[in-house]
Amino acid sequence: MAIKKVCVVGSGLMGGGIAQVSAQAGYEITMVDVKQEFIDRGMKGIKASLGKFAEKGKISQADMEKALAAIRTSTNLKEAAKDADYVIEAVFERADVKIPIFEQLEEVCPKETILASNTSGIPISLLASATQRPEKVIGMHFFSPVPMMKGLEVVKSLLTSEETLKVSLDFARAIGKEPVVVKDSPGFVTNRIIPLVMNEAAKLLEEDLAGMEDIDSIVRLSFNWPMGPFQLADLVGVDVAVDLLEGIYQQTGWERYKPTPLLKRMVEVGYLGRKTGKGFYGLFDKK
Ligand SMILES: NC(=O)c1ccc[n+]([C@@H]2O[C@H](COP(=O)([O-])OP(=O)(O)OC[C@H]3O[C@@H](n4cnc5c(N)ncnc54)[C@H](O)[C@@H]3O)[C@@H](O)[C@H]2O)c1
């Protein structure tokens, strides 16, 4: 099955990035959101990102214009998705927001259309059960910032067909990613590991084993990580880390995924990281 038209649902951080890399690879994109202002914000982000690539000479001005021209936008999901070959959903990480989208996609998309989700941990089988085509539903878990990160976790549910997997892997490679296939389980692979690191780092801080900046430094210097666990938590969002931990804890009952009280207190007081202008940095680096 050849993919030509891609519909991206959600024009936020991830949806915008996915639309951008897909447009750069030559696909025809329709990016959907619920309000024009969200689409405008998404398009602004795409233009800024392409602009940076052009400034650095990584793409030409003509490539940039071609990619922008390949992205159409819409606030009407049913209209936008009705002739898509491949749909990638990237809306809020809530099953009650994602499921109605899969129900509408089932209604309007041709029966061959593959329906993918960029969910960070909602079971793909749950989203698939909202459709009559579970074999055509798959997880395509991109990483932020999408234009920079090569990794793509491709999540195969119990019912995802080999054909859907093959088309998705071909698509992933065509947009410059290096996909890794994993099974559908809470948190997949990446989110089984990374939130635990943040949780453990927060426990170290609670136990006063070392200062925040020292913990970040020793991790960066010893493991050659580009950033330490607290810098990462501030970047990803402390609330996102808590949601991921709680999501896995609720699905599995594994004690190690219980968010440590410090993380929960930080969410309660709005210290979420970069998105609120203060997180671990802003709280624990106060002299
Ligand atoms: N942020 C990350 O680092 C990251 C990484 C991997 C996966 N994800 C996943 O990607 C998804 C999106 O995350 P994000 O960070 O881009 O969120 P975001 O808040 O930046 O964007 C979500 C967008 O979805 C739109 N939206 C909400 N309901 C909608 C609907 N019914 N129809 C159309 N659009 C709708 C919102 O208006 C918003 O613009 C989530 O499932 C998240 O878990 C995020």
The ligand as a Tripos MOL2 file, in Angstrom:
@<TRIPOS>MOLECULE
LIG
   44    48     1     0     0
SMALL
NO_CHARGES

@<TRIPOS>ATOM
      1 N1          5.4730   16.0940   24.5200 N.am      1 LIG1
      2 C1          6.2500   15.0310   24.3660 C.2       1 LIG1
      3 O1          7.4690   15.0650   24.6210 O.2       1 LIG1
      4 C2          5.6580   13.7510   23.8280 C.ar      1 LIG1
      5 C3          6.5080   12.7130   23.4160 C.ar      1 LIG1
      6 C4          5.9620   11.5520   22.8830 C.ar      1 LIG1
      7 C5          4.5830   11.4110   22.8070 C.ar      1 LIG1
      8 N2          3.7790   12.4230   23.2380 N.ar      1 LIG1
      9 C6          2.3330   12.2270   23.1010 C.3       1 LIG1
     10 O2          1.8750   12.9870   21.9920 O.3       1 LIG1
     11 C7          0.5210   13.4120   22.2280 C.3       1 LIG1
     12 C8          0.4460   14.9200   22.0790 C.3       1 LIG1
     13 O3          1.3490   15.5270   22.9660 O.3       1 LIG1
     14 P1          1.8320   17.0430   22.7850 P.3       1 LIG1
     15 O4          2.9770   17.2120   23.7140 O.co2     1 LIG1
     16 O5          1.9640   17.3580   21.3460 O.co2     1 LIG1
     17 O6          0.5530   17.8130   23.3790 O.3       1 LIG1
     18 P2          0.0820   19.3130   23.0900 P.3       1 LIG1
     19 O7         -0.7610   19.6970   24.2590 O.co2     1 LIG1
     20 O8          1.2450   20.1730   22.7010 O.co2     1 LIG1
     21 O9         -0.8530   19.1670   21.7830 O.3       1 LIG1
     22 C9         -2.0610   18.4770   21.7660 C.3       1 LIG1
     23 C10        -2.9320   19.1570   20.7130 C.3       1 LIG1
     24 O10        -4.0900   18.3350   20.5050 O.3       1 LIG1
     25 C11        -5.1770   19.2110   20.2630 C.3       1 LIG1
     26 N3         -6.4280   18.5080   20.4710 N.ar      1 LIG1
     27 C12        -7.0220   18.1720   21.6400 C.ar      1 LIG1
     28 N4         -8.1910   17.5320   21.4100 N.ar      1 LIG1
     29 C13        -8.3290   17.4720   20.0620 C.ar      1 LIG1
     30 C14        -9.3260   16.9350   19.1940 C.ar      1 LIG1
     31 N5        -10.4210   16.3370   19.6850 N.pl3     1 LIG1
     32 N6         -9.1400   17.0480   17.8580 N.ar      1 LIG1
     33 C15        -8.0320   17.6540   17.3510 C.ar      1 LIG1
     34 N7         -7.0580   18.1830   18.1280 N.ar      1 LIG1
     35 C16        -7.2130   18.0960   19.4590 C.ar      1 LIG1
     36 C17        -4.9540   20.3410   21.2540 C.3       1 LIG1
     37 O11        -5.7000   21.5020   20.9420 O.3       1 LIG1
     38 C18        -3.4410   20.5370   21.1360 C.3       1 LIG1
     39 O12        -3.1040   21.5030   20.1530 O.3       1 LIG1
     40 C19         0.1460   12.8790   23.6050 C.3       1 LIG1
     41 O13        -0.4980   11.6430   23.4550 O.3       1 LIG1
     42 C20         1.5030   12.7080   24.2830 C.3       1 LIG1
     43 O14         1.4910   11.7550   25.3220 O.3       1 LIG1
     44 C21         4.2700   13.5910   23.7340 C.ar      1 LIG1
@<TRIPOS>BOND
     1     1     2 1
     2     2     3 2
     3     2     4 1
     4     4     5 ar
     5     4    44 ar
     6     5     6 ar
     7     6     7 ar
     8     7     8 ar
     9     8     9 1
    10     8    44 ar
    11     9    10 1
    12     9    42 1
    13    10    11 1
    14    11    12 1
    15    11    40 1
    16    12    13 1
    17    13    14 1
    18    14    15 2
    19    14    16 1
    20    14    17 1
    21    17    18 1
    22    18    19 2
    23    18    20 1
    24    18    21 1
    25    21    22 1
    26    22    23 1
    27    23    24 1
    28    23    38 1
    29    24    25 1
    30    25    26 1
    31    25    36 1
    32    26    27 ar
    33    26    35 ar
    34    27    28 ar
    35    28    29 ar
    36    29    30 ar
    37    29    35 ar
    38    30    31 1
    39    30    32 ar
    40    32    33 ar
    41    33    34 ar
    42    34    35 ar
    43    36    37 1
    44    36    38 1
    45    38    39 1
    46    40    41 1
    47    40    42 1
    48    42    43 1
@<TRIPOS>SUBSTRUCTURE
     1 LIG1         1 GROUP 0 **** ****
